[in-house]
Amino acid sequence: MPSLIPDPDVQSELPDAMPAIPAMPALSKAERRFSRLPKPLRTLEAAPASLKSYLALGTLLEKTSLSSEEQQVVLLSVSRESRCAVCMGAHGLLADMMDLPPEMIEALREGGRLSDQRLESLRQFTAALAKAHGRIDEAAVAALEQAGYDRQQVLEVILGIGMKTLARYSDQIPGTDGQPWPAACLAC
């Protein structure tokens, strides 16, 4: 799937006083893909540094050792744990566009078990880490490692959580009109 997130080198060249969001090539691509600029990006538009950070985190997550499927497991798991309907809709749609199995997407939305034990371990770890705000015991890390993940990937999960935390907190501030983002409309 083509990236909706620009390369960090492009982001670093943006002036501090950014032009209107649709003028940014990657955001224009997102706008074309979804018919409108996704709401989380419109919310972050008010703070160019925050928007740049969110886009850069997305680009960096795409470059981790986690597969695209694993990245969506992380992003949907943390979105569900934080009760972010906007994020669940967005990443549910992206997972669907990536041809993840519908039963997997549904399980991630509902907090159900994944049939793939390795991905289920990743889902459980991500949800537990997000719920505990990073305070997790060594046994949880060991369980993830036993499923085939390493310490690097533990830190990459934290990167995904950080990305979704920025989106979630930004969307919940009064005045940003944090409304659910139904996968069908993507227009909130």
C-alpha positions as CSV (number, residue, x, y, z in Angstrom):
1,M,0.0,0.0,0.0
2,P,1.4,3.4,-0.9
3,S,2.3,5.6,2.1
4,L,0.0,8.4,3.1
5,I,2.9,9.9,5.1
6,P,5.6,12.0,3.5
7,D,9.3,11.2,3.8
8,P,10.8,12.9,6.9
9,D,13.3,14.7,4.6
10,V,10.4,16.4,2.9
11,Q,8.8,17.3,6.3
12,S,12.1,18.8,7.6
13,E,12.1,21.2,4.6
14,L,8.7,22.6,5.4
15,P,8.8,26.2,6.6
16,D,7.6,26.9,10.1
17,A,4.7,28.9,8.7
18,M,3.2,26.0,6.7
19,P,1.0,26.6,3.7
20,A,-2.6,25.4,3.8
21,I,-2.6,21.7,4.5
22,P,-4.0,20.5,1.1
23,A,-0.9,22.0,-0.6
24,M,1.3,19.4,1.1
25,P,1.7,16.6,-1.4
26,A,1.2,13.7,1.0
27,L,-1.8,15.3,2.6
28,S,-3.3,16.0,-0.9
29,K,-2.8,12.3,-1.6
30,A,-4.7,11.5,1.7
31,E,-7.4,13.9,0.7
32,R,-7.8,12.3,-2.7
33,R,-7.8,8.8,-1.3
34,F,-10.4,9.5,1.4
35,S,-12.4,12.2,-0.6
36,R,-11.6,14.7,2.2
37,L,-8.6,15.4,4.4
38,P,-8.9,13.0,7.3
39,K,-10.2,14.7,10.5
40,P,-7.1,13.9,12.7
41,L,-4.9,15.7,10.2
42,R,-7.3,18.7,10.0
43,T,-7.2,18.9,13.8
44,L,-3.4,18.9,13.9
45,E,-3.3,21.6,11.2
46,A,-3.6,24.3,14.0
47,A,-0.2,23.3,15.3
48,P,2.3,22.7,12.5
49,A,5.0,21.2,14.8
50,S,2.4,18.7,16.1
51,L,1.3,17.8,12.5
52,K,4.9,17.4,11.4
53,S,5.6,15.2,14.4
54,Y,2.6,13.0,13.7
55,L,3.5,12.6,10.1
56,A,7.1,11.9,10.9
57,L,6.2,9.2,13.5
58,G,4.0,7.5,10.9
59,T,6.9,7.5,8.4
60,L,9.2,6.1,11.0
61,L,6.8,3.4,12.1
62,E,6.5,2.3,8.4
63,K,10.3,1.9,8.4
64,T,10.5,-0.3,11.5
65,S,11.0,-4.1,11.5
66,L,7.3,-4.6,12.2
67,S,5.4,-5.7,9.1
68,S,2.5,-3.6,7.8
69,E,0.2,-6.1,9.3
70,E,1.9,-5.9,12.7
71,Q,1.8,-2.1,12.5
72,Q,-1.9,-2.2,12.1
73,V,-2.2,-4.6,15.0
74,V,-0.3,-2.1,17.1
75,L,-2.3,0.9,15.9
76,L,-5.7,-0.7,16.2
77,S,-4.9,-2.2,19.6
78,V,-3.8,1.1,21.1
79,S,-6.7,2.9,19.4
80,R,-9.1,0.4,21.0
81,E,-7.5,0.6,24.4
82,S,-7.7,4.4,24.4
83,R,-11.3,4.2,23.2
84,C,-10.6,6.4,20.1
85,A,-13.4,5.9,17.7
86,V,-11.7,8.3,15.2
87,C,-8.5,6.2,15.2
88,M,-10.4,2.9,15.1
89,G,-12.3,4.0,12.0
90,A,-9.2,5.3,10.3
91,H,-7.0,2.3,11.0
92,G,-9.8,-0.1,10.4
93,L,-10.2,1.3,6.9
94,L,-6.4,1.3,6.3
95,A,-6.3,-2.4,7.5
96,D,-9.1,-3.2,5.1
97,M,-7.3,-1.4,2.2
98,M,-4.3,-3.5,3.0
99,D,-6.4,-6.6,2.6
100,L,-6.1,-7.8,6.2
101,P,-8.7,-10.5,6.8
102,P,-12.0,-9.1,7.8
103,E,-12.2,-11.4,10.9
104,M,-8.8,-10.1,12.0
105,I,-10.0,-6.5,11.7
106,E,-13.2,-7.3,13.6
107,A,-11.3,-9.0,16.4
108,L,-9.0,-6.0,16.7
109,R,-12.0,-3.7,16.8
110,E,-13.7,-5.8,19.5
111,G,-10.7,-6.7,21.5
112,G,-11.1,-10.3,20.6
113,R,-8.4,-12.9,20.1
114,L,-6.5,-13.2,16.9
115,S,-6.2,-16.6,15.3
116,D,-2.4,-16.0,14.7
117,Q,-0.8,-16.6,18.1
118,R,2.2,-14.4,17.3
119,L,0.0,-11.5,16.3
120,E,-2.3,-12.2,19.3
121,S,0.8,-11.8,21.6
122,L,1.6,-8.5,19.9
123,R,-2.1,-7.4,20.4
124,Q,-2.1,-8.3,24.1
125,F,1.3,-6.7,24.7
126,T,0.3,-3.5,23.0
127,A,-3.0,-3.2,24.8
128,A,-1.4,-4.0,28.2
129,L,1.4,-1.4,27.6
130,A,-1.0,1.3,26.5
131,K,-3.3,0.6,29.5
132,A,-0.4,0.6,31.9
133,H,0.9,3.9,30.4
134,G,4.3,2.2,29.9
135,R,4.6,0.6,33.3
136,I,4.8,-3.1,32.3
137,D,6.6,-5.9,34.0
138,E,9.4,-8.0,32.6
139,A,7.1,-11.0,32.4
140,A,5.0,-9.2,29.7
141,V,8.1,-8.4,27.8
142,A,9.3,-11.9,28.1
143,A,6.0,-13.3,26.8
144,L,6.3,-11.1,23.7
145,E,9.8,-12.2,23.2
146,Q,8.8,-15.8,23.5
147,A,6.3,-15.2,20.7
148,G,9.2,-14.2,18.4
149,Y,9.6,-10.5,19.0
150,D,12.8,-8.8,20.2
151,R,13.7,-5.7,22.3
152,Q,13.9,-3.6,19.2
153,Q,10.3,-4.4,18.4
154,V,9.2,-3.7,21.9
155,L,10.5,-0.2,21.4
156,E,8.8,0.0,17.9
157,V,5.5,-0.8,19.6
158,I,6.1,2.2,21.9
159,L,6.7,4.3,18.7
160,G,3.2,3.3,17.5
161,I,1.7,4.0,20.9
162,G,3.3,7.5,20.8
163,M,1.9,8.2,17.4
164,K,-1.6,7.2,18.4
165,T,-1.3,9.1,21.7
166,L,-0.6,12.3,19.9
167,A,-3.6,11.8,17.6
168,R,-5.9,10.8,20.5
169,Y,-5.0,13.6,22.9
170,S,-5.2,16.2,20.1
171,D,-8.6,14.9,19.1
172,Q,-10.0,15.1,22.6
173,I,-9.2,18.7,23.5
174,P,-12.4,20.7,23.8
175,G,-13.0,22.6,20.6
176,T,-11.5,20.1,18.2
177,D,-14.9,18.4,17.9
178,G,-13.7,14.9,18.6
179,Q,-16.4,12.9,16.8
180,P,-16.2,9.3,15.7
181,W,-14.8,8.7,12.2
182,P,-17.0,6.1,10.7
183,A,-15.1,4.0,8.1
184,A,-17.9,4.6,5.7
185,C,-17.6,8.3,5.5
186,L,-14.2,9.4,6.7
187,A,-15.5,12.9,6.7
188,C,-15.8,13.9,10.4
